[in-house]
Amino acid sequence: MRKITLALFLVSLPAMAQTTRYADSFLEIPVGAEGLGMGNAFVSLADDGTAFHYNPAGTALIDTKILSMMYSSQYGALFSPLSNFFFLGYAQKLQDLNVSVDWVRLSVDNIPAEPDLTVYDSPAQRELLVKTGTGAGYFSSADDGIYLNISRMYNFDINLGWAIPKIPVQLPIGINFKIIHRMLDGRAASGVGIDGGFLFRFPIGAFFEKGKLGTFSFGMNVRDITNTRIAWDTQTTEVIPRSTLWGVSYDAPVRPLDGDIVVAFNRDTQYGDMLFGAEYVYRDLLSVRFGSDASNLTAGVGIDLDFMRVDYAFLAQDLGNVNRVSASFYLDRLFK
């Protein structure tokens, strides 16, 4: 029944020229297990291979070559989900710039095609067709997004005067150029869009001339800056409206626990969702995460093995649970 519901939703998309809220729904699915484990409150924290999704500026914090990948069973049982979500990306620093190339795909197979009941004149015929469950076969859906991300880091000091010392600030800025391609029951659509974002980060201890008191971050991601147009081969056009996500976070070292505690909050202005997340990192080796994504609980764990990191996350929601595994390989360390 849930797959039929999902199928009806997917089939209706090309026909909704005036309804654009879900035109890019597959691109809104979070990438990576680390962010999902923290309730997707990751706009001000993204600093790895998934940063292009949460905040295009986050890739400027990468100082190595990273190959990232992910598989997510979307909605349903782990080995028989309603849909499958994939991600593959590569990021590295090029002199003053950071660049990443990324690919995401959402696929749904064996969607039951419902027959057109309007071709049957007799109500009895239509009722019999519904009762017997005779369909019109099956079809599939595949949505792809290809991203080129470019970012740059700016470092400067803010002088507040008086007795307050200079505050060292990091200001990464980034932009995404993305190509969108969708296939649904033999019909195709494509479009090109632009995202942009920035981060504002500084150490709290600088205000008090103390040691390590942690880092405060503010981040903003503006998606589909030019109101991305998706053109179907059925002469139907959808427009993805510009939307903004912003968030704050605080990463504090906790010596008695021999690690760090991170707390984060995000706000999605398109849907009005509030996202919360927390993480405990033990000796930069083991991470435990919890969060709330629009009131849906999330949890996750991660382990960092110097040359690679593996993360797992779980999301509980009404349509079905999400199980996600992602991995990042630090190529400079792997082949040194």
PEHU-V691766 format. One record per pair of residues at least 24 apart in sequence whose ideal C-beta (glycine too) atoms are under 8 Angstrom apart, sorted by the first residue. I is the first residue (numbers start at 1). J is the second residue. If there is no record, write none. Layout:
BEGIN
{{I/J} {I/J}}
END
This chain:
BEGIN
{{2/75} {2/76} {2/82} {2/319} {2/320} {3/82} {3/108} {3/110} {3/111} {3/112} {4/112} {4/114} {6/75} {6/82} {6/83} {6/108} {6/111} {6/319} {7/108} {7/111} {7/112} {7/113} {7/114} {8/114} {10/108} {10/111} {10/141} {10/184} {11/184} {11/185} {13/184} {13/238} {14/184} {14/187} {14/189} {14/232} {14/234} {14/236} {14/238} {15/236} {16/238} {17/236} {17/237} {17/238} {20/238} {20/239} {20/240} {20/241} {21/241} {23/230} {23/238} {23/239} {23/240} {24/180} {24/193} {24/224} {24/228} {24/230} {24/240} {26/85} {26/104} {26/106} {26/143} {26/145} {26/182} {27/104} {27/145} {27/178} {27/180} {29/72} {29/74} {29/85} {29/104} {29/106} {30/54} {31/70} {31/87} {31/102} {31/104} {32/68} {32/70} {32/87} {32/311} {32/324} {32/326} {33/70} {33/300} {33/302} {33/311} {33/312} {33/313} {33/324} {33/325} {33/326} {34/287} {34/289} {34/300} {34/302} {34/311} {34/313} {34/326} {36/291} {36/293} {36/298} {36/300} {36/313} {36/315} {36/322} {36/324} {37/277} {37/279} {37/289} {37/290} {37/291} {37/298} {37/299} {37/300} {37/301} {37/302} {37/311} {37/312} {37/313} {37/314} {38/262} {38/264} {38/277} {38/278} {38/279} {38/289} {38/290} {38/291} {38/298} {38/300} {39/264} {39/266} {39/275} {39/276} {39/277} {39/290} {39/291} {39/292} {39/293} {39/298} {40/266} {40/275} {40/277} {40/291} {40/293} {40/298} {41/247} {41/249} {41/264} {41/265} {41/266} {41/275} {41/276} {41/277} {41/291} {41/293} {42/247} {42/264} {42/266} {42/277} {43/197} {43/219} {43/220} {43/221} {43/245} {43/246} {43/247} {43/266} {44/199} {44/217} {44/218} {44/219} {44/247} {44/248} {44/249} {44/264} {44/266} {45/217} {45/219} {45/247} {45/249} {45/251} {45/262} {45/264} {46/219} {48/309} {48/328} {49/89} {49/90} {49/91} {49/100} {49/102} {49/328} {50/87} {50/89} {50/326} {51/91} {51/100} {51/149} {51/174} {52/89} {52/91} {52/100} {52/102} {52/147} {52/149} {52/174} {52/176} {53/102} {53/104} {54/219} {54/221} {54/245} {55/174} {55/197} {55/198} {55/199} {55/219} {55/220} {55/221} {56/149} {56/151} {56/174} {56/175} {56/176} {56/195} {56/196} {56/197} {56/221} {57/151} {57/172} {57/173} {57/174} {57/197} {57/198} {57/199} {57/219} {58/151} {58/172} {58/174} {58/197} {58/199} {58/219} {59/91} {59/98} {59/99} {59/100} {59/149} {59/151} {59/172} {59/174} {60/98} {60/151} {60/152} {60/153} {60/172} {60/173} {60/174} {60/199} {61/153} {61/170} {61/172} {61/199} {62/91} {62/92} {62/93} {62/98} {62/100} {63/93} {64/92} {64/93} {64/330} {64/331} {64/332} {64/333} {65/90} {65/91} {65/92} {65/330} {65/331} {65/332} {66/90} {66/91} {66/92} {66/328} {66/329} {66/330} {66/331} {67/328} {67/329} {67/331} {68/326} {68/327} {68/328} {68/329} {69/326} {69/327} {69/328} {70/324} {70/325} {70/326} {70/327} {71/324} {71/325} {71/326} {72/322} {72/323} {72/324} {72/325} {73/322} {73/323} {73/324} {74/106} {74/320} {74/322} {75/317} {75/319} {75/320} {75/321} {75/322} {76/320} {76/321} {78/323} {81/320} {82/108} {82/319} {82/320} {83/107} {83/108} {84/108} {85/324} {87/326} {89/147} {91/149} {96/152} {97/150} {97/151} {97/152} {98/149} {98/150} {98/151} {98/152} {98/153} {98/174} {99/148} {99/149} {99/150} {99/151} {100/147} {100/148} {100/149} {101/146} {101/147} {101/148} {101/149} {102/146} {102/147} {102/149} {103/144} {103/145} {103/146} {103/147} {104/144} {104/145} {104/147} {105/142} {105/143} {105/144} {105/145} {106/141} {106/142} {106/143} {107/140} {107/141} {107/142} {107/143} {108/140} {108/141} {108/142} {109/138} {109/140} {110/138} {110/140} {111/138} {111/139} {111/140} {111/141} {111/185} {112/137} {112/138} {113/137} {113/138} {113/139} {113/185} {139/184} {139/185} {139/186} {140/183} {140/185} {141/182} {141/183} {141/184} {141/185} {142/182} {142/183} {143/180} {143/181} {143/182} {143/183} {144/180} {144/181} {144/182} {145/178} {145/179} {145/180} {145/181} {146/178} {146/179} {146/181} {147/176} {147/177} {147/178} {148/176} {148/177} {148/178} {149/174} {149/175} {149/176} {150/174} {150/175} {150/177} {151/175} {158/202} {164/207} {165/206} {165/209} {166/206} {167/202} {167/203} {167/206} {167/207} {168/202} {168/203} {168/206} {169/200} {169/201} {169/202} {170/199} {170/200} {170/201} {170/202} {171/198} {171/199} {171/200} {171/201} {172/198} {172/199} {172/201} {173/197} {173/198} {174/198} {180/228} {180/230} {182/230} {187/232} {187/233} {187/234} {188/232} {188/233} {189/230} {189/231} {189/232} {189/233} {189/238} {190/230} {190/231} {191/228} {191/229} {191/230} {191/231} {191/240} {192/228} {193/223} {193/224} {193/225} {193/226} {193/228} {193/240} {194/224} {194/225} {194/226} {194/228} {195/221} {195/222} {195/223} {195/224} {195/225} {196/221} {196/222} {196/225} {197/221} {197/222} {204/250} {204/252} {212/253} {213/252} {213/253} {214/250} {214/251} {214/252} {214/253} {214/260} {215/250} {215/251} {216/248} {216/249} {216/250} {217/248} {217/249} {217/250} {217/251} {218/246} {218/247} {218/248} {219/246} {219/247} {219/248} {219/249} {220/244} {220/245} {220/246} {220/247} {221/245} {221/246} {241/270} {243/268} {243/269} {243/270} {244/269} {244/270} {245/269} {247/275} {257/282} {258/282} {258/283} {259/283} {287/311} {289/313} {306/330} {306/333} {307/333} {307/334} {308/334}}
END
